[in-house]
Amino acid sequence: MSDTARMDSRRLGTVGLLCALLMAAGGLPATAQEARMSLSQLERQYPRMSPVHIRKCDRNGDDQYTRTEQLCVSSIYQTMYLNRN
C-alpha cells in the first residue's frame, strides 16, 4: 500500500471515529442542542466543502444542524479539507 493510500485510509478512519463520537454525544445539555444552523448557512461557512460531506452529519435528515452536528461538520472539514499534506 502506498504512503498516500495509507494516509487516506487513516484520514477516513479518523473522520468515521470523530463522527461516531460526536453522534454518541447526544446527551448534551438542551442549550447545546438548540443552536441550529441550516444547510445553506453551513455551506456559506465552509464554501469549499461538499454538501455530501455536510449531510453525513445530519442525523435526522432535517437539514437543520444542531451544535453536535455542526461539530461533526467541523471535524470533517478540519480532517479532509485543511489537513492536506
Residue frames as qw, qx, qy, qz and C-alpha x, y, z in Angstrom:
[[0.000, 0.890, 0.455, 0.000, 0.00, 0.00, 0.00],
 [0.411, 0.511, -0.032, 0.754, 1.40, 3.40, -0.93],
 [0.236, -0.173, -0.457, 0.840, 2.01, 6.15, 1.62],
 [0.286, -0.074, -0.151, -0.943, -0.79, 8.24, 0.08],
 [0.625, -0.266, -0.622, -0.390, -3.29, 5.37, 0.28],
 [0.520, -0.258, -0.677, 0.452, -2.27, 4.71, 3.89],
 [0.046, -0.082, -0.254, 0.963, -2.77, 8.41, 4.78],
 [0.459, -0.152, -0.344, -0.805, -6.18, 8.48, 3.07],
 [0.633, -0.269, -0.722, -0.074, -7.19, 5.30, 4.88],
 [0.375, -0.244, -0.575, 0.685, -6.16, 6.76, 8.25],
 [0.126, -0.017, 0.012, -0.992, -7.87, 10.05, 7.46],
 [0.571, -0.233, -0.489, -0.617, -11.16, 8.32, 6.64],
 [0.604, -0.284, -0.712, 0.215, -10.88, 6.14, 9.75],
 [0.217, -0.142, -0.401, 0.879, -10.31, 9.24, 11.86],
 [0.328, -0.118, -0.194, -0.917, -13.32, 11.00, 10.32],
 [0.634, -0.282, -0.646, -0.319, -15.51, 7.99, 10.99],
 [0.513, -0.266, -0.644, 0.502, -14.35, 7.80, 14.60],
 [0.039, -0.056, -0.209, 0.976, -14.88, 11.53, 15.16],
 [0.464, -0.192, -0.377, -0.778, -18.36, 11.36, 13.67],
 [0.639, -0.305, -0.705, -0.038, -19.27, 8.36, 15.81],
 [0.378, -0.221, -0.542, 0.718, -18.07, 10.11, 18.96],
 [0.130, 0.004, 0.024, -0.991, -19.93, 13.29, 18.12],
 [0.556, -0.235, -0.529, -0.597, -23.12, 11.43, 17.28],
 [0.598, -0.298, -0.715, 0.205, -22.90, 9.49, 20.55],
 [0.199, -0.081, -0.397, 0.893, -22.70, 12.78, 22.45],
 [0.241, -0.518, -0.556, -0.604, -26.46, 13.20, 22.10],
 [0.510, -0.630, -0.548, 0.207, -26.77, 13.64, 25.85],
 [0.302, 0.157, -0.121, 0.932, -25.52, 17.22, 25.75],
 [0.062, 0.465, 0.513, -0.719, -27.48, 19.89, 27.62],
 [0.385, 0.723, 0.573, -0.013, -30.52, 21.32, 25.84],
 [0.062, 0.909, -0.081, -0.404, -28.81, 24.67, 25.21],
 [0.268, -0.440, 0.705, 0.488, -26.05, 22.92, 23.24],
 [0.370, 0.301, 0.845, 0.241, -28.67, 21.20, 21.09],
 [0.242, 0.808, 0.450, -0.293, -30.72, 24.36, 20.41],
 [0.013, -0.712, 0.331, 0.619, -28.09, 26.29, 18.43],
 [0.721, 0.344, 0.587, 0.132, -29.20, 25.21, 14.95],
 [0.053, 0.546, -0.408, -0.730, -27.90, 26.16, 11.52],
 [0.809, 0.471, 0.179, -0.303, -29.39, 25.39, 8.12],
 [0.830, 0.130, 0.365, 0.401, -27.60, 23.54, 5.35],
 [0.426, 0.794, 0.127, 0.416, -27.23, 26.80, 3.38],
 [0.300, -0.921, 0.218, -0.116, -25.64, 28.52, 6.40],
 [0.771, -0.399, 0.438, 0.235, -23.11, 25.71, 6.76],
 [0.731, 0.448, 0.314, 0.408, -22.38, 25.80, 3.03],
 [0.158, 0.931, -0.050, 0.326, -21.57, 29.52, 3.39],
 [0.539, -0.771, 0.338, -0.021, -19.41, 28.83, 6.46],
 [0.596, -0.302, 0.677, 0.309, -17.50, 26.04, 4.65],
 [0.535, 0.652, -0.104, -0.527, -17.59, 27.15, 0.98],
 [0.289, 0.500, -0.775, -0.257, -15.15, 24.52, -0.34],
 [0.327, -0.097, 0.901, -0.267, -16.86, 21.64, 1.45],
 [0.273, -0.119, -0.804, -0.514, -19.00, 19.21, -0.50],
 [0.606, -0.258, 0.081, -0.748, -22.69, 19.21, 0.57],
 [0.849, -0.045, -0.513, -0.114, -22.46, 15.40, 0.65],
 [0.492, 0.102, -0.633, 0.589, -19.90, 15.62, 3.46],
 [0.238, -0.228, 0.306, -0.893, -22.06, 18.13, 5.35],
 [0.753, -0.160, -0.204, -0.605, -25.17, 15.96, 5.05],
 [0.662, 0.053, -0.729, 0.165, -23.33, 12.95, 6.51],
 [0.169, 0.051, -0.632, 0.754, -23.57, 14.70, 9.88],
 [0.493, -0.158, -0.011, -0.855, -27.32, 15.39, 9.73],
 [0.144, -0.056, 0.955, -0.253, -28.57, 12.58, 11.98],
 [0.399, 0.436, 0.702, -0.396, -32.29, 13.08, 11.41],
 [0.350, 0.288, 0.660, 0.599, -32.15, 14.39, 7.83],
 [0.054, 0.847, 0.494, -0.191, -33.97, 17.66, 8.54],
 [0.479, 0.553, 0.093, 0.676, -31.27, 19.96, 7.06],
 [0.301, -0.867, 0.115, -0.380, -31.16, 21.74, 10.43],
 [0.703, 0.220, -0.540, 0.407, -27.86, 21.15, 12.21],
 [0.632, -0.765, -0.119, 0.000, -27.66, 21.05, 16.00],
 [0.145, -0.871, 0.468, -0.024, -24.45, 22.07, 17.74],
 [0.716, -0.269, 0.638, 0.089, -23.39, 18.41, 17.90],
 [0.754, 0.498, 0.393, 0.172, -23.99, 18.00, 14.16],
 [0.253, 0.952, -0.151, 0.080, -22.09, 21.25, 13.50],
 [0.424, -0.687, 0.586, 0.067, -19.11, 19.84, 15.41],
 [0.797, 0.112, 0.572, 0.161, -19.24, 16.77, 13.19],
 [0.561, 0.799, 0.151, 0.156, -19.16, 19.00, 10.08],
 [0.070, -0.932, 0.353, -0.036, -16.28, 20.97, 11.53],
 [0.661, -0.417, 0.612, 0.120, -14.32, 17.77, 12.23],
 [0.773, 0.389, 0.450, 0.222, -14.77, 16.51, 8.69],
 [0.333, 0.934, -0.022, 0.128, -13.74, 19.92, 7.34],
 [0.316, -0.819, 0.477, 0.033, -10.61, 20.01, 9.50],
 [0.716, -0.220, 0.646, 0.147, -9.62, 16.46, 8.57],
 [0.685, 0.385, 0.560, 0.263, -10.45, 16.34, 4.89],
 [0.370, 0.867, 0.212, 0.258, -10.08, 19.92, 3.72],
 [0.116, -0.954, 0.252, -0.112, -7.45, 21.60, 5.92],
 [0.618, -0.549, 0.554, 0.099, -5.06, 18.80, 6.92],
 [0.862, 0.503, 0.038, 0.059, -3.87, 18.12, 3.38],
 [0.454, -0.689, 0.450, 0.341, -0.16, 17.34, 3.46]]
